[in-house]
Amino acid sequence: MKYLVRVPPQLVDHLAALLSKAITDGYDSDFADSLQRIQGALEVNPHECGESRSGDIRIVFELPAAVEFIINESSREVLVTAIGYHPRRLK
């Protein structure tokens, strides 16, 4: 059974700004692909994604994206609490 990944509305504007930066840097497809891979992994088994941080917070890096999240096992939801953009300087 899959988990539902939720991104709060306040992070949607932040995500748009990060995508704009990725477009400027030439990493838009890399960033979008990274976010898709992270979302797919969170939907299937978020407990195996990334590493734990303080409390119930976990973080996963799939460069150039990073996502911080909390798992609610009882509702089978993953709440995204932060999204980061960390471009590789290869281009």
C-alpha positions in Angstrom: 0.0 0.0 0.0 1.4 3.4 -1.0 2.0 6.5 1.1 0.4 9.8 0.2 3.1 12.5 -0.2 1.8 16.0 0.8 3.5 19.3 0.1 2.1 22.2 2.2 0.9 25.2 0.2 3.7 27.4 1.6 6.3 25.1 0.1 4.8 25.3 -3.4 5.9 28.9 -3.9 9.4 28.0 -2.5 9.5 25.0 -4.9 8.7 27.4 -7.8 11.5 29.7 -6.8 13.9 26.7 -6.6 12.8 25.5 -10.0 13.4 29.0 -11.4 16.9 29.0 -10.0 17.5 25.5 -11.5 16.3 26.7 -14.9 18.8 29.6 -14.7 21.6 27.2 -13.7 20.7 24.8 -16.5 19.7 22.0 -14.0 15.9 22.2 -14.5 15.5 18.7 -15.8 18.0 17.3 -13.3 16.1 19.0 -10.5 12.7 17.8 -11.7 14.0 14.2 -12.2 15.5 14.2 -8.7 12.2 15.3 -7.2 10.3 12.7 -9.1 12.7 9.9 -7.9 12.4 11.2 -4.3 8.6 11.3 -4.5 8.5 7.8 -6.0 10.6 6.4 -3.2 8.6 8.2 -0.5 5.4 6.8 -1.9 6.7 3.2 -1.7 8.8 3.1 1.5 9.6 6.4 3.2 11.2 4.6 6.2 14.1 3.5 3.9 14.6 6.9 2.3 17.5 9.1 3.4 18.5 9.3 7.0 16.9 10.4 10.3 17.4 13.8 11.8 16.1 15.1 15.2 12.8 13.8 16.4 10.7 12.3 13.6 12.3 14.3 10.8 14.1 12.5 8.0 16.0 13.9 5.0 16.8 12.4 1.6 19.3 13.7 -0.9 19.0 12.9 -4.5 21.2 15.7 -6.0 20.5 18.3 -6.9 17.3 18.0 -4.7 17.0 17.4 -1.0 13.7 16.8 0.8 13.0 16.9 4.5 9.9 15.0 5.7 7.9 13.4 8.5 6.1 10.1 8.2 2.6 9.7 9.7 2.3 5.9 9.8 -1.3 5.8 11.0 -2.6 7.8 8.0 0.1 6.5 5.6 1.1 10.0 4.7 4.5 11.7 4.2 4.5 15.4 5.0 7.3 17.4 3.2 8.7 20.0 5.6 11.5 21.4 3.4 12.8 21.3 -0.1 16.3 22.2 -1.1 18.2 22.7 -4.3 21.9 21.9 -4.3 23.3 22.1 -7.9 26.3 20.1 -8.9 28.8 22.2 -10.7 29.5 19.9 -13.6 28.2 21.8 -16.6 
